[in-house]
């Protein structure tokens, strides 16, 4: 089937765009990958965007992975997996500007599996910046099961 065929659903087109982006970047064709990512961002669900961000990171496309993870959180701010992927991708770039806020949102949601949370906290622990410490503190509080602390605009533990 041609991808413009009426037989493709939007979800199938989005999945195809994800595969095209990943294969183009893996083949070192940045322009084709960028084009496929723009198509992906138009229609993909937050879950597919988060999954694609993880796969982009695996093939060494950290900036594109962070961009897609950010789109995923914008598309569905209540998707815990997308928020966690956003935190991991931004951390990988050394950009902690929005990670604490994303971690606070994550604290209010139904949590992703604990191994994923622990892995994200371990990644962030490698950085000693104040923003990284605050983000890690939020994630560790979530892991301990004390997320009720963040129901208001309270400061993060160890923020001082």
Secondary structure, 3 states (H helix, E strand, C coil): CCCCCCCCCHHHHHHHHHHHHHHHHHCCCHHHHHHHHHHHHHHCCHHHHHHHHHHHHHCCCHHHHHHHHHHHHHHCCCCHHHHHHHHHHHHHCCCCCCHHHHHHHHHCCCCCCHHHHHHHHHHHHCCCCHHHHHHHHHHHHHHHCCHHHHHCCCCCCCCC
